[in-house]
Amino acid sequence: MFHPKALGSLWMLVAGALFAVMGVCVKLGAARFSTAELVFYRSAFGLLTLLVIAWFNKLPLMTPHWRMHLSRSLTGFVSLVLFFYAITVLPLATAITLNYTAPLFLAIFTAVVLHERVHPRLAGAILLGFLGVVGLLDPTLSYEQWRAGILGLLSGITAGLAYLQVTQLGRMGEPEWRTVFYFTLVCTLGGALGMILFRFHPLHVTDLPLLVGMGASATLAQLAMTRAYRVGEPLIAGSLAYSTLVFASLFGVWFWNEILSAEQWLAIVLVVASGILSLRVTNRH
């Protein structure tokens, strides 16, 4: 039998599938909406949903750890904005690869901030997963795009820091729904501010299914991701986060008839192998 914390990390597979669904919606919506609008609609749906759930179930929104929630939410918001910006400037494969350096930085932050020993095999599993990401996406970065590349890398660094703060909130006893609530609140306010300062496109009824799908998948993915980091092993959850790319590749074949090369399928195998290896390492140690 696997260790309970290893099994808890499997929630990240659920999050990976839902984040891939969100990515499909974002890709479709980018033709009509700006980055600030997509951030706003991505977060507003989740915020309203969580408010309704909290009201019906009388769930307390007040928390003694509001400073940590604010720090986590602002860090996550910055990471999201940088990631979306990198997508608009860099090739999509490059932007996603830079953002998915987050688990590598999470391993560093875990060792430095939490003073936890990172087992060499577990670190190797995370590195294996990142190599799979590179092989799957085949990223390229020209000299003219180095500034945007730095911002894309910063999105990975800040995402790793946000995941560390999610782990810390879980250890403080904060439920995942409250962590996601404050994150969606900050992202909604930040996206709304961006819409006021920049361009706003009128909303049509035909846009609602796409935006609701994006918001619903993002909210459920955040809940699953937060639970994975709260009840699971954070470094395993970080390794399994690469599953998003596996699901996204499959959706690409399904929706856009994207044919994957043998090298890309090999990269998918590396991604999956990194998740399995991380589970086995934690089970033994």
N, C-alpha and C positions, 0 to 999 in steps of 0.2 A: 504494500500500500504506500502511496505517496504521502509525504508530510502534509499536514493540513494547510500550512502557509503556501506550499507549492500548489495545492489544489485551488486555494483562494486566488492565486495569480492567474488562473485560467479565465477569470472574468475579463482579462485583457483581450482574449480572443473574441469575445462578444463585442468589446469596444472596437477592436480592429475592423470587424465586419461593418459595424455601424458608422465608423469614421469613413470607411470606403464609400458607403452609400451617401454620406454627406459630401464627399469629394465629387461624386457624380453630379449631385445637385449644384454644387458650387461651380463646377465646370460648365454646366448648362446655364446657370444664372449669370456668369461673368460677362456674357455677351450683352446683357441689358443693364446690369447694376454695377455701381462702383464698389471699391473695396470697403469703404466705410458702410455702405448700405448692406453689403453682404454680412459684415460683422454684426451690424445692428439686427438684421432679420434672423441671423443665425442664433443670436442670444436672446432676443425679445420673446420668441416663442417659448423657450425654456424658462425664462423668468416668469412669464404669466402662468405656465403650467405648474411650476413649483409653488407659486403664490396660492393657486387654487388648492393644491394638495395640502399645503401647510394650513390653510384656512379650514378645510373640511376635517382634517385630522388633528386640528389644534396643536400643530407642531410649533415649538418655540423658535423664533428666528433670532432672538437675542442670544449673545454668546459672550463669555468672558474673554475669549481669544480673538476679539475683533481685529486687533492689530495684526496678528498672524494671517487672518482671513484677508485683510486689506492688502498685505504684502503679497500673498499668494495670488490674489486676483489681479493686482496691478502687474505682477510679473507675467502671469498668463496672458493678460491683455496685450502687453508689449510684445510678447512672443508671437501672438496671433497676428498682430499688425505687421510686424517685421516679416513674418512668413508670407502673408498675402502680398506685401510689397515686393518681396523677392520673386514671387510667382509672376508679377506683372512685368518685371524687368529681365529676369534671367530665364533661360530655358526651364521648363517645368521640372525636368528630371534633376537639374542642378539644384533648384530651390528645395525640392523635397528631400534630396540627399543631405543637404546642409542642415535642414530642420531635423532630420532623423539622426543627427549626431547627439541628440538629447540623452539617450541612454548611456552613451560613453561619458558625458559630463555628469550624469547622475551618479555613475560609479565613482567618479572623482569626488563629487560633493559628499557622497555617503561616507567615503573614507575620511575626508578632511573635517566635515562638520559633525557627523554623528560618531566619528572615531570607531567605525566598524571595519573589521578586516574583510577585504574582498578576496575570496578564494581565487587562486590563479585560474582554475578551470572555468569558474563562472565569468571572470573577466574575459577569458578566451572565447566563451560562448557569445558574449555580447559583441566582441570584435568580429567573430565569424558572421554574426547577423548583419553587422554594418558592411562587411565585405560583400555579403549577398545583396544588400541595398545598392551598393555601387555597381555591381554587375548587372542587376536588374534594370537600373535606370540609365546606365551608361552616361554619367554626367559629363558636361564640358563647360569650361569657364574661360572666356577670352579675356585678354588683358584689359579691354575697355570696360569690362563688367566687374572689375575687382571690388569697387565700392559697394555695389549691390551684393556681391558675394560675401563681403564682410558682414553686411546686415543680415544676410541669410544665415550665416554661421552664428551670429548673435541670437537669432531666433532659436537655434538649437541649444545654445548655452542657457538662455533664459527659460526655455522649456524644461531643461534638465533641473534648473533651480526650482521651477514651479512644482515639478514632480517630487522633489525633495521636501518642499513645504507641505504638499499633500500628505506625504508620509508622516511628517511631524504632527500635522493636525489630527491624523488618525490615531497617533499614539497619545494625543491629548484627550481622546475620547470623542472627538467631533464626528458626527454622522456624515456620510458622503453627500446626502441631499443638501445639507447646510453648506458644505464646502462648494458644491456646484451652484447653489443659490447665489452666494456672494460673488462667485466668478462671473455668472451670467449677468448679475446686476451691474458690475463694473463694466463689462463688455458692452452691455446695452447702452449705458450712459456714455461710454466712450464712442461707440458707433454713432449715437444720436448727435453728439457734438461734432463728429466728423461730417455728418450729413448737413448740419447747419453751416459749418464753415466752408464746405465744398459743394459738390453738385448733388441735387436730389431729383430722382426720376419719379414721376407719378406712378402710383401703383394701380394695376388693373386686376380685374377678377381672374383673368387667365393666369396671372402670376402666382396666385395663392397656393395651388397644389405644389408647385416647385418650392416655394418658400416655406410652407408648412412641413414638407418632407425634409428640407434642409434643417429646419429648427428641431423637428422631432428626433431625427437621427442623431443630431449633434448633442441634444440633451440626454438621450438614452446612452449615447457613447460616453459622455462625461460621467454619468452615474456609474456605468460599468467600469470605467477606467479608475475612478476614485475608489470604488470598492476593491479593485484589484490591488491598489497601492495600500489600502487600509488593512485588509485582512490577509493579503499575500506577502510575498517577499518582493521588495521594491525592485531589486536588480533583475529578478525573473520577469516581473511585470514589464520592466523596460525592454527586456529582450523580446518578449512576446508582442510588444508594440509594433515590431516589424511586420506582423501579420497583416497590418493594414495594407501594405504594398502587395501582398499576395492576393488579397481580396480585390484590391483596385485593379490589378493586372487581369484577373478573371472578369471583372466588370467591363474592362476595356475590350476584351475579346467578345463579350456578350453584346454590348451596346454599340460599339464602333468597329467591330470586326478586325480588331488589332491582332495581327499574327505575331506571336512571340517566337523568337529564335531559340535555338538549342541552348545558347549561352544564357539567355534570360530564364529558361526553365531550370537550368542548372543553378542559377542564382536563387530562384524560388526554393529549390531544395536546400540550399545553404541557409536561407532564412528560417525555414521550418526546422532544420536540424539544430540551429542555434537555440530555438525555444525548447526542443526536446532535451538537448544537452543540459540546458540550465535547470530544467526540472530534475534531471537525474543527479546533477551535482548537489543541488540543495537537499534532495532526499538522502544522500549519503553523508552530507556534512550539515 
